[in-house]
Amino acid sequence: MIITVTSKGQIVIPAPVRKKLNIQKGKKFVVSVEDNKIILEPVEDVIRRSRGLLKKDGQKILEYLLEERKMNRERI
């Protein structure tokens, strides 16, 4: 599938992809860049993956956020 970026920087996720992934109006995503690829990840997945970080100690979440920040800087 080939899509085109509009003059406003927007793209349309094709209907078959939206249907397969159950993407509906209003769904929120976290956007990241990895190896010259755009990654769209549902916010719920990011929250679920991060859930256990706060339970053990506050320092762990800080380490996680600093590592994420570092990775994002390196990707750009």
Secondary structure as a PSIPRED ss2 file (coil, helix, strand):
# PSIPRED VFORMAT (PSIPRED V4.0)

   1 M C   1.000  0.000  0.000
   2 I C   1.000  0.000  0.000
   3 I C   1.000  0.000  0.000
   4 T C   1.000  0.000  0.000
   5 V C   1.000  0.000  0.000
   6 T C   1.000  0.000  0.000
   7 S C   1.000  0.000  0.000
   8 K C   1.000  0.000  0.000
   9 G C   1.000  0.000  0.000
  10 Q C   1.000  0.000  0.000
  11 I C   1.000  0.000  0.000
  12 V C   1.000  0.000  0.000
  13 I C   1.000  0.000  0.000
  14 P C   1.000  0.000  0.000
  15 A H   0.000  1.000  0.000
  16 P H   0.000  1.000  0.000
  17 V H   0.000  1.000  0.000
  18 R H   0.000  1.000  0.000
  19 K H   0.000  1.000  0.000
  20 K H   0.000  1.000  0.000
  21 L C   1.000  0.000  0.000
  22 N C   1.000  0.000  0.000
  23 I C   1.000  0.000  0.000
  24 Q C   1.000  0.000  0.000
  25 K C   1.000  0.000  0.000
  26 G C   1.000  0.000  0.000
  27 K C   1.000  0.000  0.000
  28 K C   1.000  0.000  0.000
  29 F E   0.000  0.000  1.000
  30 V E   0.000  0.000  1.000
  31 V E   0.000  0.000  1.000
  32 S E   0.000  0.000  1.000
  33 V E   0.000  0.000  1.000
  34 E E   0.000  0.000  1.000
  35 D C   1.000  0.000  0.000
  36 N C   1.000  0.000  0.000
  37 K E   0.000  0.000  1.000
  38 I E   0.000  0.000  1.000
  39 I E   0.000  0.000  1.000
  40 L E   0.000  0.000  1.000
  41 E E   0.000  0.000  1.000
  42 P E   0.000  0.000  1.000
  43 V H   0.000  1.000  0.000
  44 E H   0.000  1.000  0.000
  45 D H   0.000  1.000  0.000
  46 V H   0.000  1.000  0.000
  47 I H   0.000  1.000  0.000
  48 R H   0.000  1.000  0.000
  49 R H   0.000  1.000  0.000
  50 S H   0.000  1.000  0.000
  51 R C   1.000  0.000  0.000
  52 G C   1.000  0.000  0.000
  53 L H   0.000  1.000  0.000
  54 L H   0.000  1.000  0.000
  55 K H   0.000  1.000  0.000
  56 K H   0.000  1.000  0.000
  57 D C   1.000  0.000  0.000
  58 G H   0.000  1.000  0.000
  59 Q H   0.000  1.000  0.000
  60 K H   0.000  1.000  0.000
  61 I H   0.000  1.000  0.000
  62 L H   0.000  1.000  0.000
  63 E H   0.000  1.000  0.000
  64 Y H   0.000  1.000  0.000
  65 L H   0.000  1.000  0.000
  66 L H   0.000  1.000  0.000
  67 E H   0.000  1.000  0.000
  68 E H   0.000  1.000  0.000
  69 R H   0.000  1.000  0.000
  70 K H   0.000  1.000  0.000
  71 M H   0.000  1.000  0.000
  72 N H   0.000  1.000  0.000
  73 R H   0.000  1.000  0.000
  74 E H   0.000  1.000  0.000
  75 R H   0.000  1.000  0.000
  76 I C   1.000  0.000  0.000
